[in-house]
Structure formats: C-alpha cells, structure tokens
Amino acid sequence: MKISAVDHITINVKDLDHSLHFYGSILELEQLPSVKMEGQTIYYFRLPGGTRLELIHYNDDTGIFDGNKLAVGSCRHFAFEVEDMDQAVRELEDAGYSFHLHPAYNDELGCVCGLMRDPNGFELEFVKR
C-alpha cells in the first residue's frame, strides 16, 4: 500500500466558538464548508499542503477526555511549522494563549519548538526549522 497524503486531522471540540476563532482568526486557516450529520457538525479548515483539519462538534455531551498525554495509544499533538517563531509567539500570547513549553532551540531535533494547548485542551507544537 502506498499512502499518497494525509487527508485530515480531527479534534473533538470542547468550545466551538473559541475553536473557530482560534483556528480561523488567530492561526488564519481558511474555513471550508461545514457538514451537518446526525448527532454532529464537522467544521473544516484547510491546512497547508491540502490536508484538512476537522473540528467535530457533537450535539450531545460526550464528556471531556481526561487521559494522560503520555498514555500509550493516545494522540499527543500535531505540529505547525511557522516562518517566524517570534511573531507566532507574540500573536498567540497577545490572543491569550500561553506556551507550557516556551519555544527554544532543541539540539537533538535541530529546530526551535514549543508546545501550547488549543481551546479544547489539545496540544499543539509550533516549529521553526
């Protein structure tokens, strides 16, 4: 089997308004048409390279994930590469988001990287190569 691309990444939404604002206005991702399905609405954003981000908003309360980020079998984070890390940090912090691992050069990885959480508590990494 040959994988040709990553089609989409999905996050279950805890706070729809904050999530749409974060990914649309702060990260400036293009919002695509949403899809209403039985029991849920999927909000799409275009990621660089053609991959889509799916934000799923369930009609019913499904509970909040309280798992350990180090637990095996869990998805820990995904990473965005940025052109200007200082600008990214400034814009995110000005919008009220903070890094729990402030961006710094990592010798082993050979890049500047930092970690923060989106409005749903999902960990995001920002990388400058």
Buried (B, 14 or more C-beta within 10 A) or exposed (E): EEEEEEEEBEBBBBBBEBBBBBBBEBBEBEBBEEEEEEEBBBBBBEBEEEBBBBBBBEEEEEEEEEEEEEEEEEEEEBEEEBEEBEEBBEBBEEEEBEBEEEBEEEEEEEBBBBBBBBBBEBBBBBBBE
